């Protein structure tokens, strides 16, 4: 399918669009490079000047004080159902023809009263009848092009709404213009929401969403207006992060959304800025990767544990919003107790076992505590998944270490402890 045949889905607007941006996604401007299908668009006001453009700009500029394409602030002299006469100053009078009036919105038509001020666009400074032909719609459109140039030069962020889409990206209204956000210039957050095989599935639910963009390219001659959400998103997030960092206080509790999972931890968006939840701050129990307990998009409650304003880094913790299972270990267990635990993994120096009654706690069965006989590897004695009765031989709450033993389950050294803890009570 070529660009002219491509289907574009766009929501209607109350005002008839007078100019559109031909959006061919082949941009190299302000370090933005994109390649995708182009969006063929047309100017709805082209018919206004087609019939009137019979005199060349060169000849008319020599004969008349106004020129084609000029914007002039005038005053309405007279209105009729078929035309509006405008005083352009310097004893010049122009006419807005009936064809133009048919395209104007009701609010604009109602504002065209005798004596009212109006900005007009010179379609033809001298038609076949010697009249100056004017257009209000083209004036509005031309102002939008000028504003687009200003946004491009200043790189100011423009706030708009998603008006439509096609397979190449999103369409955003820029006044009367249609700007195009190529797929590669859509923000990562929005692209993550674009799930599906068809444009309808990917972008249909985004129509009318607020979107922040930067103007990356303006080509008036080709009706081309290219926008970038990614460029705007980077700047907005950096600004938001600086503002948020100034406000954050260590110990503060925030609700956030998991945006990415890395080997070393998870990044959580807490309202315009991302903080890192290190692997050791995700859960009280031992995990080797955040994906074991978290998913991208998941909402979590976090505590701010560090704020580095100079390096713009935020440290967060998820596990500190949960009860510390070591508190239970310290108050419930003592050295010599027998516990049920399941082997979770093995290393050369021993096997780790998860307590059945405190699943966030893992203890280590050192290789020397597996058997009375010499053991070269834990797999000679136990296997992952085995549920065993084990003896607690060490509790180090400060360093969060729990020592377990298999070989000392029936050891005579704990006979008195076992009699006290587990012997049935006498009836006497």
Order of alpha helices (4+ residues) and beta strands (2+ residues): beta-beta-beta-alpha-alpha-beta-beta-beta-alpha-alpha-beta-beta-alpha-beta-beta-beta-alpha-alpha-beta-beta-alpha-beta-beta-beta-beta-beta-alpha-beta-beta-beta-beta-beta-alpha
